[in-house]
Amino acid sequence: MKIFLIIFVLVFTVNSIATDPPAKRAQGVFLAFGVGPRLPLGDFSTSTDIGYGFNIELSYTDNEFLPVFLFANIGFEQYPGAQSFYQETDYSNFSTNSIPINVGARYYFSPLVEQVVLLIPIIELSASYTYTQELNEFKFDSGRNNFKEQFSKFGVAGGVGLSMFLMEIIAAYHYFESNQYVSFDLRIRIPLFINY
């Protein structure tokens, strides 16, 4: 239910920006979809294997703070248990699902290439919140009961990448206590509203 409320707030915000633009101000609202692998690090990698994730993002900019874009995204990520973890423990199945929410800013540098295709280096920084659910299932003869664990964490994320504006490739490091990982995303961007 919380997810639907967040999506509603984001859509309502975009709608209010798009219907009443300030005069003499170039601005744009963009929708982006991203997908790619997730590589767990540190303690997180001892129990989980490489996962995957996808996200949806809204971003905004105007001529007063270009080349900076403000963005908010929400996604879904899933990590299976590592085979070595199963061999060393009583677990028969372990998986982690999470819903990350990021709010931050992205900076677009001057283009590296402008001839055939526009190629722009980018960096981004965001504050993060994630809701995580872990499934813990044990071997039949272990004498332990299966259970699900749910928790929330706050963290930060920073990324670098290359953009062709309507398409981006970005790698980001996500820090949460006991849950650090690197994400690699291919994003497709669609303009929702442009006023100039």
BATORVO-546348 format. One record per atom (N, C-alpha, C): residue number from 0; residue in one letter; atom name; x, y, z. Coordinates in steps of 0.05 Angstrom, whole numbers. Layout:
     i   aa   at       xx       yy       zz
   NUM    A   CA        X        Y        Z
...
END
This chain:
     i   aa   at       xx       yy       zz
     0    M    N       16      -24        0
     0    M   CA        0        0        0
     0    M    C       17       25        0
     1    K    N       40       24       15
     1    K   CA       58       47       16
     1    K    C       69       53      -12
     2    I    N       74       32      -27
     2    I   CA       85       36      -54
     2    I    C       66       51      -72
     3    F    N       40       43      -70
     3    F   CA       20       57      -87
     3    F    C       17       86      -79
     4    L    N       20       92      -53
     4    L   CA       18      120      -43
     4    L    C       41      136      -54
     5    I    N       66      124      -54
     5    I   CA       89      138      -64
     5    I    C       86      143      -94
     6    I    N       77      123     -109
     6    I   CA       74      127     -138
     6    I    C       53      149     -143
     7    F    N       31      149     -128
     7    F   CA       10      169     -131
     7    F    C       21      197     -126
     8    V    N       37      200     -105
     8    V   CA       49      226      -99
     8    V    C       68      235     -122
     9    L    N       84      217     -132
     9    L   CA      102      224     -154
     9    L    C       86      232     -179
    10    V    N       65      217     -186
    10    V   CA       49      224     -210
    10    V    C       35      250     -206
    11    F    N       24      255     -182
    11    F   CA       10      280     -176
    11    F    C       30      304     -178
    12    T    N       54      300     -168
    12    T   CA       74      321     -169
    12    T    C       81      328     -198
    13    V    N       85      308     -214
    13    V   CA       91      312     -243
    13    V    C       68      326     -256
    14    N    N       44      318     -250
    14    N   CA       20      330     -262
    14    N    C       18      360     -255
    15    S    N       23      367     -230
    15    S   CA       22      395     -222
    15    S    C       43      412     -235
    16    I    N       67      400     -239
    16    I   CA       89      414     -252
    16    I    C       82      418     -282
    17    A    N       71      398     -294
    17    A   CA       65      398     -323
    17    A    C       42      417     -330
    18    T    N       23      420     -312
    18    T   CA       -1      436     -319
    18    T    C        2      466     -313
    19    D    N       20      474     -295
    19    D   CA       24      502     -289
    19    D    C       53      510     -290
    20    P    N       65      510     -314
    20    P   CA       93      518     -315
    20    P    C       97      548     -311
    21    P    N      118      556     -297
    21    P   CA      124      584     -294
    21    P    C      131      596     -321
    22    A    N      124      621     -325
    22    A   CA      128      635     -350
    22    A    C      158      639     -355
    23    K    N      167      640     -380
    23    K   CA      194      645     -388
    23    K    C      214      627     -375
    24    R    N      207      602     -372
    24    R   CA      225      583     -359
    24    R    C      226      557     -375
    25    A    N      249      550     -385
    25    A   CA      252      524     -399
    25    A    C      254      502     -379
    26    Q    N      237      482     -382
    26    Q   CA      237      460     -363
    26    Q    C      229      434     -376
    27    G    N      235      412     -363
    27    G   CA      227      386     -373
    27    G    C      223      366     -351
    28    V    N      205      348     -356
    28    V   CA      199      325     -339
    28    V    C      202      300     -355
    29    F    N      217      280     -345
    29    F   CA      224      256     -360
    29    F    C      218      231     -344
    30    L    N      210      211     -358
    30    L   CA      205      184     -346
    30    L    C      226      165     -357
    31    A    N      238      149     -339
    31    A   CA      258      131     -348
    31    A    C      253      103     -336
    32    F    N      261       83     -351
    32    F   CA      259       55     -342
    32    F    C      287       43     -343
    33    G    N      295       30     -321
    33    G   CA      322       18     -320
    33    G    C      321      -11     -312
    34    V    N      340      -27     -321
    34    V   CA      342      -55     -314
    34    V    C      371      -64     -315
    35    G    N      378      -83     -298
    35    G   CA      406      -92     -298
    35    G    C      413     -110     -275
    36    P    N      437     -120     -274
    36    P   CA      446     -138     -252
    36    P    C      454     -122     -227
    37    R    N      453     -137     -205
    37    R   CA      461     -126     -178
    37    R    C      482     -144     -167
    38    L    N      505     -133     -159
    38    L   CA      528     -148     -149
    38    L    C      531     -142     -119
    39    P    N      524     -161     -102
    39    P   CA      527     -157      -73
    39    P    C      557     -156      -65
    40    L    N      562     -140      -44
    40    L   CA      590     -136      -34
    40    L    C      591     -141       -4
    41    G    N      615     -146        6
    41    G   CA      619     -149       35
    41    G    C      603     -171       47
    42    D    N      591     -166       71
    42    D   CA      576     -186       86
    42    D    C      552     -196       69
    43    F    N      541     -178       53
    43    F   CA      517     -185       37
    43    F    C      524     -207       17
    44    S    N      549     -207        7
    44    S   CA      557     -227      -13
    44    S    C      562     -255       -1
    45    T    N      564     -257       25
    45    T   CA      569     -284       37
    45    T    C      544     -301       36
    46    S    N      521     -289       35
    46    S   CA      496     -305       35
    46    S    C      481     -303        8
    47    T    N      487     -283       -8
    47    T   CA      472     -279      -33
    47    T    C      490     -280      -57
    48    D    N      477     -286      -80
    48    D   CA      491     -287     -105
    48    D    C      483     -262     -122
    49    I    N      493     -260     -146
    49    I   CA      486     -238     -163
    49    I    C      456     -238     -168
    50    G    N      444     -214     -165
    50    G   CA      415     -212     -169
    50    G    C      409     -194     -193
    51    Y    N      384     -186     -195
    51    Y   CA      376     -168     -216
    51    Y    C      357     -147     -205
    52    G    N      352     -126     -220
    52    G   CA      334     -106     -211
    52    G    C      324      -89     -234
    53    F    N      301      -77     -229
    53    F   CA      291      -57     -249
    53    F    C      279      -34     -233
    54    N    N      276      -11     -246
    54    N   CA      266       13     -233
    54    N    C      252       31     -253
    55    I    N      236       49     -241
    55    I   CA      223       70     -257
    55    I    C      230       97     -244
    56    E    N      235      116     -260
    56    E   CA      246      142     -250
    56    E    C      231      166     -262
    57    L    N      228      186     -246
    57    L   CA      219      212     -256
    57    L    C      241      232     -251
    58    S    N      248      249     -271
    58    S   CA      268      269     -267
    58    S    C      258      296     -277
    59    Y    N      271      317     -267
    59    Y   CA      262      344     -273
    59    Y    C      286      362     -275
    60    T    N      285      381     -294
    60    T   CA      305      401     -296
    60    T    C      293      426     -307
    61    D    N      306      449     -303
    61    D   CA      299      473     -317
    61    D    C      324      490     -323
    62    N    N      321      512     -337
    62    N   CA      344      527     -346
    62    N    C      359      541     -323
    63    E    N      347      542     -299
    63    E   CA      360      555     -276
    63    E    C      382      537     -264
    64    F    N      379      511     -267
    64    F   CA      400      494     -255
    64    F    C      410      472     -274
    65    L    N      406      475     -300
    65    L   CA      419      457     -319
    65    L    C      449      459     -316
    66    P    N      465      439     -319
    66    P   CA      460      412     -328
    66    P    C      454      392     -305
    67    V    N      441      402     -284
    67    V   CA      433      384     -261
    67    V    C      404      376     -265
    68    F    N      399      350     -261
    68    F   CA      372      339     -262
    68    F    C      366      328     -234
    69    L    N      343      335     -223
    69    L   CA      333      323     -198
    69    L    C      317      298     -205
    70    F    N      320      277     -189
    70    F   CA      306      252     -196
    70    F    C      296      238     -171
    71    A    N      276      221     -176
    71    A   CA      266      203     -155
    71    A    C      259      177     -170
    72    N    N      268      154     -158
    72    N   CA      261      129     -171
    72    N    C      254      108     -150
    73    I    N      239       88     -160
    73    I   CA      231       66     -143
    73    I    C      236       40     -159
    74    G    N      244       19     -146
    74    G   CA      250       -5     -161
    74    G    C      244      -30     -146
    75    F    N      251      -53     -158
    75    F   CA      249      -79     -146
    75    F    C      274      -94     -151
    76    E    N      286     -107     -131
    76    E   CA      310     -122     -134
    76    E    C      307     -150     -121
    77    Q    N      319     -170     -133
    77    Q   CA      318     -197     -122
    77    Q    C      346     -209     -123
    78    Y    N      353     -222     -100
    78    Y   CA      379     -236      -98
    78    Y    C      374     -265      -89
    79    P    N      384     -284     -104
    79    P   CA      382     -312      -95
    79    P    C      404     -318      -75
    80    G    N      401     -340      -60
    80    G   CA      422     -348      -42
    80    G    C      446     -359      -56
    81    A    N      470     -356      -44
    81    A   CA      495     -366      -56
    81    A    C      497     -396      -51
    82    Q    N      507     -411      -70
    82    Q   CA      510     -440      -67
    82    Q    C      529     -447      -44
    83    S    N      550     -432      -40
    83    S   CA      569     -437      -18
    83    S    C      555     -433        9
    84    F    N      537     -414       10
    84    F   CA      522     -409       35
    84    F    C      505     -434       42
    85    Y    N      492     -446       22
    85    Y   CA      477     -471       27
    85    Y    C      494     -493       37
    86    Q    N      518     -496       26
    86    Q   CA      536     -518       33
    86    Q    C      547     -515       61
    87    E    N      550     -490       71
    87    E   CA      562     -485       97
    87    E    C      542     -482      119
    88    T    N      516     -481      113
    88    T   CA      495     -476      133
    88    T    C      473     -496      131
    89    D    N      452     -493      148
    89    D   CA      428     -510      148
    89    D    C      407     -500      128
    90    Y    N      413     -479      113
    90    Y   CA      394     -468       95
    90    Y    C      389     -485       70
    91    S    N      364     -488       62
    91    S   CA      357     -501       37
    91    S    C      349     -480       16
    92    N    N      341     -456       26
    92    N   CA      334     -434        8
    92    N    C      336     -408       23
    93    F    N      349     -389       10
    93    F   CA      351     -362       21
    93    F    C      349     -342       -2
    94    S    N      331     -323        0
    94    S   CA      329     -303      -21
    94    S    C      322     -276       -8
    95    T    N      330     -255      -22
    95    T   CA      326     -228      -12
    95    T    C      312     -212      -34
    96    N    N      289     -200      -27
    96    N   CA      275     -182      -44
    96    N    C      275     -154      -31
    97    S    N      279     -134      -47
    97    S   CA      279     -107      -36
    97    S    C      266      -87      -55
    98    I    N      255      -66      -43
    98    I   CA      243      -44      -58
    98    I    C      258      -19      -50
    99    P    N      277      -10      -67
    99    P   CA      293       14      -61
    99    P    C      279       39      -72
   100    I    N      281       61      -57
   100    I   CA      271       87      -66
   100    I    C      295      106      -63
   101    N    N      301      121      -85
   101    N   CA      323      139      -85
   101    N    C      314      167      -93
   102    V    N      325      187      -80
   102    V   CA      319      215      -87
   102    V    C      346      229      -88
   103    G    N      352      242     -111
   103    G   CA      378      255     -113
   103    G    C      380      273     -137
   104    A    N      406      278     -145
   104    A   CA      412      296     -167
   104    A    C      432      282     -185
   105    R    N      430      288     -211
   105    R   CA      448      278     -231
   105    R    C      460      301     -246
   106    Y    N      487      300     -250
   106    Y   CA      501      322     -264
   106    Y    C      511      312     -291
   107    Y    N      505      326     -312
   107    Y   CA      513      320     -340
   107    Y    C      537      338     -347
   108    F    N      560      325     -353
   108    F   CA      584      340     -361
   108    F    C      581      348     -391
   109    S    N      601      362     -401
   109    S   CA      602      369     -429
   109    S    C      605      343     -445
   110    P    N      593      342     -469
   110    P   CA      594      317     -485
   110    P    C      623      310     -493
   111    L    N      629      284     -493
   111    L   CA      654      274     -502
   111    L    C      654      272     -533
   112    V    N      631      265     -544
   112    V   CA      627      262     -573
   112    V    C      601      276     -580
   113    E    N      602      291     -602
   113    E   CA      578      305     -611
   113    E    C      572      300     -640
   114    Q    N      589      285     -654
   114    Q   CA      585      282     -683
   114    Q    C      562      264     -690
   115    V    N      567      238     -691
   115    V   CA      547      219     -699
   115    V    C      527      214     -677
   116    V    N      537      211     -653
   116    V   CA      519      207     -630
   116    V    C      528      224     -607
   117    L    N      510      233     -590
   117    L   CA      516      249     -567
   117    L    C      524      231     -544
   118    L    N      548      234     -533
   118    L   CA      558      217     -512
   118    L    C      567      235     -489
   119    I    N      552      233     -466
   119    I   CA      556      252     -444
   119    I    C      562      236     -419
   120    P    N      585      243     -405
   120    P   CA      591      231     -379
   120    P    C      572      242     -358
   121    I    N      564      225     -339
   121    I   CA      546      235     -318
   121    I    C      555      223     -291
   122    I    N      548      238     -270
   122    I   CA      551      228     -242
   122    I    C      525      233     -228
   123    E    N      519      217     -208
   123    E   CA      494      221     -192
   123    E    C      499      214     -163
   124    L    N      484      227     -146
   124    L   CA      485      222     -117
   124    L    C      457      223     -106
   125    S    N      450      204      -89
   125    S   CA      423      203      -79
   125    S    C      422      192      -50
   126    A    N      400      200      -37
   126    A   CA      393      189      -11
   126    A    C      375      165      -17
   127    S    N      377      144       -1
   127    S   CA      363      119       -7
   127    S    C      348      109       17
   128    Y    N      325       96       11
   128    Y   CA      310       81       31
   128    Y    C      304       54       18
   129    T    N      306       32       33
   129    T   CA      299        7       22
   129    T    C      282      -10       42
   130    Y    N      262      -23       31
   130    Y   CA      246      -42       46
   130    Y    C      255      -69       37
   131    T    N      263      -87       55
   131    T   CA      274     -113       47
   131    T    C      259     -135       61
   132    Q    N      256     -157       46
   132    Q   CA      244     -181       57
   132    Q    C      263     -205       51
   133    E    N      270     -219       72
   133    E   CA      288     -243       69
   133    E    C      272     -268       75
   134    L    N      274     -287       57
   134    L   CA      261     -313       60
   134    L    C      282     -333       70
   135    N    N      277     -345       94
   135    N   CA      296     -364      106
   135    N    C      282     -391      108
   136    E    N      292     -410       91
   136    E   CA      282     -437       92
   136    E    C      305     -456       98
   137    F    N      299     -476      115
   137    F   CA      320     -494      125
   137    F    C      316     -522      116
   138    K    N      338     -537      117
   138    K   CA      336     -566      109
   138    K    C      317     -580      129
   139    F    N      304     -601      118
   139    F   CA      284     -615      133
   139    F    C      294     -626      160
   140    D    N      318     -636      160
   140    D   CA      329     -649      184
   140    D    C      344     -629      202
   141    S    N      342     -603      197
   141    S   CA      356     -584      213
   141    S    C      343     -578      240
   142    G    N      316     -583      242
   142    G   CA      302     -577      266
   142    G    C      295     -548      270
   143    R    N      299     -532      249
   143    R   CA      293     -503      250
   143    R    C      268     -497      234
   144    N    N      254     -477      243
   144    N   CA      230     -468      230
   144    N    C      236     -447      208
   145    N    N      222     -449      186
   145    N   CA      225     -429      165
   145    N    C      212     -402      174
   146    F    N      223     -380      164
   146    F   CA      211     -354      171
   146    F    C      219     -333      150
   147    K    N      203     -311      151
   147    K   CA      209     -288      134
   147    K    C      217     -265      153
   148    E    N      237     -250      145
   148    E   CA      246     -227      160
   148    E    C      242     -202      143
   149    Q    N      231     -181      155
   149    Q   CA      226     -156      141
   149    Q    C      239     -133      156
   150    F    N      253     -116      141
   150    F   CA      265      -93      154
   150    F    C      269      -70      134
   151    S    N      273      -46      144
   151    S   CA      278      -22      128
   151    S    C      304      -10      135
   152    K    N      317        3      116
   152    K   CA      343       16      121
   152    K    C      345       41      104
   153    F    N      360       60      115
   153    F   CA      367       84      100
   153    F    C      397       83       92
   154    G    N      403       95       69
   154    G   CA      431       95       60
   154    G    C      436      116       39
   155    V    N      457      113       25
   155    V   CA      465      132        3
   155    V    C      474      116      -21
   156    A    N      473      129      -44
   156    A   CA      483      117      -69
   156    A    C      497      137      -86
   157    G    N      517      129     -100
   157    G   CA      531      146     -119
   157    G    C      538      130     -144
   158    G    N      536      143     -167
   158    G   CA      540      129     -192
   158    G    C      554      146     -213
   159    V    N      565      132     -233
   159    V   CA      577      145     -256
   159    V    C      568      130     -281
   160    G    N      568      144     -303
   160    G   CA      559      130     -328
   160    G    C      562      147     -352
   161    L    N      551      137     -374
   161    L   CA      551      151     -400
   161    L    C      522      153     -409
   162    S    N      516      176     -421
   162    S   CA      488      181     -430
   162    S    C      488      189     -459
   163    M    N      468      179     -473
   163    M   CA      461      189     -500
   163    M    C      435      204     -498
   164    F    N      429      213     -473
   164    F   CA      406      227     -464
   164    F    C      381      210     -463
   165    L    N      373      199     -485
   165    L   CA      349      181     -485
   165    L    C      356      153     -476
   166    M    N      382      147     -474
   166    M   CA      391      121     -465
   166    M    C      416      125     -448
   167    E    N      418      111     -425
   167    E   CA      441      114     -407
   167    E    C      450       87     -398
   168    I    N      476       85     -393
   168    I   CA      488       62     -379
   168    I    C      502       73     -354
   169    I    N      494       63     -331
   169    I   CA      505       74     -306
   169    I    C      511       52     -286
   170    A    N      533       56     -272
   170    A   CA      541       38     -250
   170    A    C      540       54     -225
   171    A    N      528       43     -204
   171    A   CA      525       57     -178
   171    A    C      531       40     -155
   172    Y    N      543       52     -134
   172    Y   CA      549       38     -109
   172    Y    C      528       46      -89
   173    H    N      515       27      -76
   173    H   CA      494       31      -57
   173    H    C      504       23      -30
   174    Y    N      502       41      -10
   174    Y   CA      511       34       17
   174    Y    C      487       33       36
   175    F    N      482       10       47
   175    F   CA      464        6       69
   175    F    C      480      -11       89
   176    E    N      475       -7      115
   176    E   CA      489      -22      135
   176    E    C      484      -52      130
   177    S    N      505      -68      127
   177    S   CA      504      -97      121
   177    S    C      492     -104       94
   178    N    N      486      -85       77
   178    N   CA      475      -91       51
   178    N    C      487      -72       30
   179    Q    N      512      -75       24
   179    Q   CA      524      -59        2
   179    Q    C      524      -74      -24
   180    Y    N      519      -60      -46
   180    Y   CA      519      -73      -72
   180    Y    C      525      -53      -94
   181    V    N      532      -63     -117
   181    V   CA      537      -47     -141
   181    V    C      515      -54     -161
   182    S    N      503      -34     -172
   182    S   CA      482      -38     -193
   182    S    C      493      -29     -220
   183    F    N      485      -43     -241
   183    F   CA      491      -35     -268
   183    F    C      464      -33     -282
   184    D    N      458       -9     -293
   184    D   CA      432       -5     -305
   184    D    C      434        6     -334
   185    L    N      417       -5     -351
   185    L   CA      412        7     -377
   185    L    C      385       21     -374
   186    R    N      385       47     -379
   186    R   CA      360       63     -375
   186    R    C      351       75     -402
   187    I    N      325       74     -406
   187    I   CA      313       87     -429
   187    I    C      296      110     -419
   188    R    N      300      134     -430
   188    R   CA      287      158     -420
   188    R    C      266      168     -441
   189    I    N      243      176     -431
   189    I   CA      221      186     -448
   189    I    C      213      214     -438
   190    P    N      213      234     -455
   190    P   CA      203      261     -445
   190    P    C      173      260     -440
   191    L    N      165      269     -417
   191    L   CA      136      271     -411
   191    L    C      126      299     -416
   192    F    N      143      319     -411
   192    F   CA      135      347     -414
   192    F    C      160      363     -418
   193    I    N      160      380     -439
   193    I   CA      182      398     -444
   193    I    C      169      426     -451
   194    N    N      179      446     -437
   194    N   CA      169      473     -442
   194    N    C      193      492     -446
   195    Y    N      195      505     -469
   195    Y   CA      217      524     -474
   195    Y    C      208      546     -492
END
